[in-house]
Amino acid sequence: MLSEEQLQHFKQRLTEIKEEAEEEMERHHDGYENGEYSKDNTGDISSIQDHPADSGTEMHEQSKEQTLFDTARERYLAAVDGLEKIEKGTYGKSEISGKDIPVERLEAMPTARIRVDEEE
């Protein structure tokens, strides 16, 4: 069981992860409207493509931005989940067995939901 001091430490770490993820999501969300890439942000005056390679590059950039946004969103949601668990008094407990997650694992991964030996 985690001490009050340890819980405060992890609450601060999770808050930092949440805030960093929010900033990343905002940065990678620019150019997206309702979850879709806005074609107006390509800088093109016309909707006619100059070269097929330009289209491929644009699609690659859109895909990359969406992946970065999704990754940041996953970290955000995991941090929010961890903060809610602290409030409920269930932080640091495995979602599978209910056993304590070792502090070393929580230090390495504050958003851990299960023990290493339960991952398979």
C-alpha positions in Angstrom: 0.0 0.0 0.0 1.3 3.5 -0.9 1.9 6.1 1.7 0.2 9.5 1.6 3.6 11.0 0.5 3.9 8.5 -2.3 0.4 9.2 -3.5 1.1 12.9 -3.6 4.2 12.2 -5.6 2.4 10.1 -8.1 -0.5 12.6 -8.3 2.0 15.3 -9.2 3.7 13.0 -11.8 0.3 12.1 -13.3 -0.8 15.8 -13.4 2.4 16.6 -15.3 1.9 13.8 -17.8 -1.7 15.0 -18.3 -0.7 18.6 -18.9 2.1 17.6 -21.3 -0.3 15.4 -23.2 -2.8 18.2 -23.4 -0.2 20.5 -24.9 0.8 17.9 -27.5 -2.8 17.2 -28.4 -3.3 20.9 -29.0 -0.2 21.1 -31.1 -1.1 18.1 -33.3 -4.8 19.0 -33.4 -4.1 22.2 -35.3 -5.2 21.5 -38.8 -7.8 19.0 -37.8 -11.5 19.8 -37.7 -13.8 17.3 -36.2 -11.1 14.6 -36.3 -10.3 15.1 -40.0 -7.4 17.0 -41.6 -8.4 20.3 -43.1 -7.3 20.5 -46.8 -7.2 24.3 -46.4 -4.0 24.0 -44.3 -1.9 22.7 -47.2 -1.2 26.3 -48.5 -2.6 25.4 -51.9 -4.7 28.0 -53.6 -6.4 25.5 -55.8 -7.7 22.0 -55.1 -5.8 20.7 -58.1 -2.8 18.7 -57.2 0.5 19.7 -58.8 2.1 16.3 -58.7 1.1 12.8 -57.4 4.1 12.8 -55.0 2.7 16.0 -53.3 -0.4 14.1 -52.5 1.6 11.2 -51.0 3.6 13.6 -48.9 0.5 15.3 -47.7 -1.1 12.0 -46.8 2.0 11.0 -44.9 2.1 14.2 -42.9 -1.6 13.9 -42.1 -1.1 10.3 -41.0 1.9 11.3 -38.9 0.0 14.2 -37.2 -3.0 11.9 -36.5 -0.7 9.2 -34.9 1.1 11.8 -32.7 -2.3 13.2 -31.7 -3.7 9.7 -30.9 -0.6 8.8 -28.9 -0.8 12.0 -26.8 -4.6 11.3 -26.3 -3.8 7.8 -25.0 -1.3 9.3 -22.5 -3.8 11.9 -21.4 -6.6 9.4 -20.8 -4.2 7.1 -18.9 -3.1 10.0 -16.7 -6.7 11.0 -16.0 -7.5 7.4 -15.2 -4.6 7.3 -12.7 -5.7 10.6 -11.1 -9.3 9.2 -10.7 -7.9 6.1 -9.1 -6.0 8.2 -6.6 -9.2 9.9 -5.7 -11.0 6.6 -5.3 -8.2 5.0 -3.3 -7.5 2.3 -5.9 -4.2 3.7 -7.4 -1.3 1.3 -7.3 -3.6 -1.8 -7.4 -3.6 -4.2 -10.3 -6.8 -4.2 -12.3 -6.4 -7.9 -12.8 -5.5 -9.3 -9.4 -6.0 -6.4 -7.0 -2.5 -6.9 -5.8 -0.2 -4.0 -5.2 1.8 -2.8 -8.2 5.5 -2.4 -7.1 6.5 1.2 -6.5 9.5 0.6 -8.9 7.0 -0.1 -11.7 4.9 3.0 -10.8 8.1 5.1 -10.8 8.9 3.9 -14.3 5.3 4.1 -15.5 3.0 6.1 -13.3 0.0 5.1 -15.5 0.6 1.3 -15.0 -2.7 -0.5 -14.6 -1.3 -4.1 -13.9 1.7 -5.8 -12.6 4.5 -6.9 -14.9 3.9 -10.6 -14.1 0.3 -10.2 -15.3 1.0 -8.6 -18.7 0.8 -11.9 -20.6 
